Amino acid sequence: MTERMSQGSLPGRRRSLLRGMLGAALLVPAGWVLAGGSASAAVRPAGADASTAATSAAGAASTASAGASHAAVSGGTRAGHAPRRIVSMGGTLTEIIYALGAGDQLVGTDASSLYPPEARQLPQVGYYRGFSVEGVASLHPDLVIAAAESGPPQALDGLKKLGIPLELIALKPDLDHLVERIAELAKVLDRKPEGEALVKKLRRQLADATRIKRPARVVALSNHVGRMQGAGRDTAIDALLQMVGATNLLAGSHKGYKPMSAEAVAALQPDAIITSRLSLGDGGLAAYAAQPGIASTPAAVNRHIIVLDDMLLLGFGLRVGEALQQISEGLSDLGPAQGYADAGHVVGRTPR
């Protein structure tokens, strides 16, 4: 069984928190919605077990501005000075900030900012779809860089009322928008040469990534919300499967992540299943493969279950080349057996 997992493990408490935060993302695939009820967001000082300040963020959601990949929503102004104290909310944005050499300007991140490892050492303000205004303000930022899908709306309004400059950047899962994100962040941080170099490096990595020789029929599954969900189109993993030449069996049925029954998974008979490290649960890969619905698939029978780092599965960031390589390697030994999709059945079309 093919298993691609990053080294190290998350402590139990952080693992539970991360599962909840990532699960929230899966529940709102297009735009964002903060579910009814409340969500606590604590600011955790780096390197200390200091007491945390928690606030509740609740409300109905609105859809982030469609068609706009970047917007400045500033309650103040950044004119005349470069930001020195930045809070970043959105894992792929945080990753780019570090890659541009501006990591030392960060004073806080959100729960989705898992990479690079040093990002986890900074104080956190919750999850970008339900962040703590008080938590952000307590870090005294002169700029907040956030996913356009951040919220709830009253939290964004709260930042504006406090006069905290805010840059919103969309996290659309495709290469063109990733390049746009790099360019926008390089502009905001006054690091244009670094941004251009980063784009060139990204394109080289993508060129080096191996493509599979024949398209395989794949299902991407996540268990972050406590039940099985399948990735349709307009997801990071769908974009990755397109790039390697594989067929996402769910692309023709829905957008984002949707709940799936064991029977539905079994009926698809995928050649390979892609999932994430946290989705495996405490039982590990063997127990995951033995689940009803999964166990009877060619993917489980032939030991073709590919396990990715959670943010490689859910995010479309600078490590896209790494994700492509891991997926390609996992699909490379399927062989010319039943289940291959013919050339007419590409991702985005409903397979026969």
N, C-alpha and C positions, 0 to 999 in steps of 0.2 A: 504494500500500500504506500503510495507516495505521500510523504509528509514534509512540508516546508514550514518550519517554525523558527522564529527568532529566538536567540538564546535568552536565558533568564526567565524568571517567573514573577508575576505580580503578587504582592501580599494579599491575603484573603480579603481584607477590608477594602483595599483599593480595587481588587478584582471585581468585587460586588458592585462598587460604585461605578466602575467603568462599564460593566455589563448593563447597568441601568441607563447610563448616559448614552451608550451606543444604541441600546434598545429604543430609546426615545427617538433617535434619528431614523430608525427603520419604520417607525410608526407614522412618520410624516415625510414620505418620499418626494413629493412635489410641493415646493414652497415649504412652509413650516406651520405647525400648529402646536401650541402648548396645550396639553390636555387639561380638562377641567380639574380643579383641585389646586394644590400648591406644590411648589418645588423649592427645596431649600438649597442655598448655595453658600458654602463656607469659604472664607479666605484662609488658607493655611500658610503661615510663614515658613519660608524655606529653612531647612536645617534645624527645626525646633519643633517641639511638641507643645507649642503655645496654644492658648485657648482660641477657639474659632468664633468668628462673628457670623451669624446666619440670618438670612432674611428670606421671606416668602415672595415668590413671583408667580402670580396666577393671572389667567385671563384667556380670552379667546384669541385666536390668531388671525392675522391677515397675511396675504401672500406678498412675498417680497417683490419689489418692482421687476416685472417681467421685461426681458429684453435688455436691461441695463446690467452690464457686468461690473460696473464700478460707479460709486457715487460718493461725493463728499457731503456729509450731513453734519455740519459743524455748528456747535453752539458758541464757539469762540473762533480763533483764527490761529493759523500756524505761520502766517506771513512773517518773514524776517528771521526765522530761526528754525533750525533742524530739530526734530523731536529727540528728546533725551530720555524720556520715561514713557515707554510704550507698553500698553496692555494689548495682547493679541488674543483674539477669540476665534478659533477655527484651526484645527490641526494642520491642514496643508498650508495655511497662511503662516503659522508659526515656523513650520519647517523651512519655508522660503526665506523668512526673515533671518534665520540662522545662516542659511546658505549664502545670503548676500553679505554676511559678515557683520550683521547688526544685532546679533544676539545679546551683546553687552548693553544694548539700549532697552531690553525687555525688563520690566519689573513685575509682570504678571501674565498668566495665561489662563486658558479654560481647560476643562476636563478632557477635551478631545485632543489636546496638545501633548501627544505621547512621544514625539520624535522631533529632534534628537533627545537622548536621555536627559541632558541637562535641562530641557524644558520642564521636566517633571519636578525639578527642584525649586521652581519658582512658585510664589503664592498663586493659588487658583481662585477664580471668581465664579465657579460653577460651570455649567455647560452653556455654550453660546446660544442655544435656543431658549434658555430660561436662566439668564445670568443675574447676578446680584448687583444692583446699582451701587449700593453702599459698599460692597466689596471692591468694585472698580474704583470708586471715589477715594477709598481709604489708601489706595496705592499712589495717589496724587499724580496720575499720568498727564502728560501734555499731548498725548495722542492715543486714541483707541482705534486699532485696526481690527475689523470684525467681518465675519461672513455676512453677506447681504441677507441671509436667512436668519440672522440673529433676532432675538426678541425676548419677551413679548413686546408689543409696540410701546407700552407704557414705560418699559425699561429703557428703550432707545430715547423716548421723550425725556426721561429722567436725566440721561447723560447730557442732552442738549440744554436742559434747564440749568444744569450745573456749569454750563459753558465748557464742557470737555470736548475738544475736537474729535470727530468721528469719521473714519473712512470705512465705507461698506464695499466689500468686494465679493462678487458672486462665486460660488463654488461649483460651477457647472462641470460635469465630468467628461471633458474631452480635451484633446491636445491643444486646440486653438485657444480655448479659454484658459488653460494652464499657462500657456505662453503669455497671454494677456495679463494674468495675475502676476507673473514674474515682472513684466514691464511696469505695471502699475505700482507694485511695491518698490521697485527700484527707483521709480520717479518720486514717490512719497518720501523715501528714505535718502534721496539724493545719492543713489548708488547705481547710476545708469551703466557705467562700464562693467560693474560686477553683474548686473542683470543680463547684459548682452553675453557675457562669458558663460553665465549659467544656462542660458537658452542654447548656446552652442554645445555645451556639455550634455544637456538633456537630449538634443537631437542625435549626438554621437551615440549615446547609450541606447536610444531607440533603434538606431541603425544596426547596432551590434546585437540586439536581442534576437534570439532565434524564433523563427516562425514555424509552426507545425506544417508538415508536408501535405496532410489531408485534413479537412475540417472534421472535428469530432463533435458529437452531440453532448452538451454539458448542461448541468443544472448547478446553480450557485445557491447555497442555503445558509441561512443564519438562524441561530437560536437565541439571540441576545435578549429577546423579550419573554423568554420562557416557553415559546412555542415555535415550531418550524415555520420559517418564512422564506419564500423564493424570490430571487432577484429578477425583475423584468427589465424592460428597456429604461433608458434614462438613469442608469445606475453606473457607478464606477466600474464594477465588475463586468457589466455588459459592454462598456466601451473597451475594456481590456480584452475581452473575448473576441470582439470584432478585430482588434489589432493583431491578434495572433492567428486569426483565421478559423476560429471555432464557432460553433452554432450554440447560441443561448436558447434552449428549448422554451424558455418562458418569455422571450422578447416579444413574441406575437400576441401574448395574452394580456399583459398588463404593464403598467409603469411602476417603477419603484419596487418596494418590497411588499408582498402580500402573503397572508397566512396560507399554508398548504397542509392538507391532510396527508397521512401516511399513504393512503390509497392513491392520491394524486401523484405523489412522487414515484411510487412504484409503477404507475401506468405510463410514465414518461420513458422509463427504461434508459436512463442516460448512460453513456459510455464512461463518463467521469463526473464526479461531484466535487465542487469547490466549496470549502467552508473556512471558518476562521478558528484561531486558537481558543478563544473564549467559548465558542459554540460547542467545542468538544465536551465541556463540562468536566466534572471530577473523574468520570469513568475513562477518559482518554479516547484514543482513536479506535481501539477495538470495540469498546462499548458503543461508540457512535455508529460504527459500521453495522452493528448488530441490531440497531433500532428497526422496529416495524416500518415498512415502506422503503427504507434504505437497504436493508439486508438482502432484498430480492432483486436489486438492480444489478446490471452488469458492472457498474462502478464498484459496488461493494464486493461482488463475487470475484472480480478480477483485480481487486485491490488497487483501484484507481480513485482514491480520495485524496485531494490536494488540500493541504492545510496552510493557509496564509496568515501572516500577521494581520490583526484585525483592521488596522488602518490601511493596509494594502488592499484588503477586500472592500472596505467601505469608502476609502478616500481616493482621490485622483490627484496625486501630488508629485513631488520631485522623484520619488522612488518608483515611478511608473515603469522604468526600465527594469528594475529589480523584480517587480511584480510580473511583468511580461516574461522574463526569463524563467521564473519559478513555474509559471503556468505552462510555458512551452515545454520545460523539462518534464513536468508531470504528465503531459499529454503525448510525449514523444514516443513512448513505448506501447501505445495502444495496439499498433499492428493493424493489418488490413482485415479486420473482422467485421461481423455484423454490427450495425449501429452507426457506422459512419454516415454523415450527411453528404448528399451529392452536391455538386457545385451550385445547383439551383436553389439550395436551401441555405441561404446565408442568414446571419443574425438579423433579427427584425422582421423576418417572415415566419408565419406559422408553419412549423414542419408538418410533413404528412403524418 
